[in-house]
Amino acid sequence: MLLNSTDLKAMLPVSAGFSFDNIKPDIKRAQRKYIRPILGATLEAELEAAYLATPTAAQQDLIDVVQPALAHLAAWLYLPKGNVFVTDNGVMAHHTENLKPAFEWQMKAYRSSLLTHGNDGLDTLIEHLEEVAADDFVDWLTSLACTLAREHFINTAELYTRYVAKLKGSRYLWQQLRPTQRRVEDGLIKGILGAELYAEIKGQILSNTVSEANTALLDNIRGTLAHKAWAEGLLEQTIQVDEEGVHVASNILARTVDSRDKAEYARLEAVTATHKAISMEYEAKIKDTLYSAPDTYPLWRDSGIYVDPRVTVVFENKEDSSIFGML
């Protein structure tokens, strides 16, 4: 593990008597579920060994970035069961003369804060790796973890928020949108660029070598993608799916003065239409850039998508044809 009792207590408001063994399984679970996909198994093992011995300066810097995200996400996983204990008479809540359990709305607010801080920490971890990998962790650049970290046109919640402010930098929400984002990329974006140019830009993002010409397209590609995925993904966020079935998502909790109602369907439709319209504006700018300099993008020009505006198409009416043209 990349977190011990001393480091955990330095990052979270836990009591001096808090038993580290209680949260230890959740630290392992959080590290496996959230940290390993970013670091990759090889770098994770390297950091664990260094953490137990004497890390280099670069390794210590990376561990210092990992730990806040890990601590907050482990606590987020731990809290629901940490608030209760099981006896022969069933599940009980901890309660003493001086201490009582937090209200449900307080628990929700605290867990939400933990999740937000944890996910912010994951974005910070990716940004840190992007900055130092070429000098300190070269093997990460050729790992599956790096490929997954760079697989999209938009790869962080912070970057997504530049286009859709309502995301508010939430990595958790962005993760929910990633399947929709992937669908829009493979459908709409590939259809605009053509398969060859699409693959070229994706490859350049992966190798962090985006050409000047393709950089000129990226802002509008990302704008098209962000607003289209947001429009398509909004309705999906109004439902929850778990072991008990499909439910309508609700923010309302008992015993809270900070309740929020679900957005009405008509309002969701209006917001969706707005983002679709903005996406189309960005899409038009992509096409303007491509058509204004087709020779700069030969993969697109030769893909069959490009129609040379200088070529005149002559239509000839025939007596035996059921199709005719009129001017």
C-alpha angles and dihedrals in degrees: 000000000000095000133063132187095267094051092044093054090049090059105037133048096246125148121257090248095052110131112234089203090068094063098031095094090052092050088055091046094048092047092050095044103040112013102041095056088058100040098034122228094276097054091041090056091047092053093046091054091047092047090058092046130024114312123208117245091261092048092049091050090053093046089051089056094045098050102065092051091045095047095050095045092047090052090048089055093043102048102077092057096030089066094061142040133206124238136168086269095054137263115341134187121233111253135163136169090264101033133047132180118272116257117261093253090050090052091049093050093048094047090048090053091049092050093048093049091045094051092044086054091054091055089048089051092054092047091050092050091049089054100046107024096091090057104030112017106031095159090062089065091066096040129107087243091062091046091053091046090057102033097111137055086242113040106169136048090233091059091046090052090059086069102031109032093188090072086071093200092296108161089186092059092041089055089055089053096047096092089051090046090052091050092051091048094050092044117029101020095044089047091055097044101033122238096276099051090040090055092045094054092044089052092049091051089052093051092039090236104115110171123236091249094051092044086062088061099041100080093054092041089055093045092051091047098045097050095040093049091045091052093049095041100048097082091047089059091061093071134060126209122200141144090290096055139260119332139179108254113244133187094194117113130176118252097024134117090195098071124145129201124228116260113261116251092242091055091048089052091051092050090046091052091050093053092045089054092050090048090054090052091055090045090055089053091054090054092046090055093048096046093045091059111018093160089059088062105042093163089060094038092055097039096089093250095093117087112194106230089207092065114092116214112211118203117202122201115223126199094226095047124095089210121078138164130224130199 
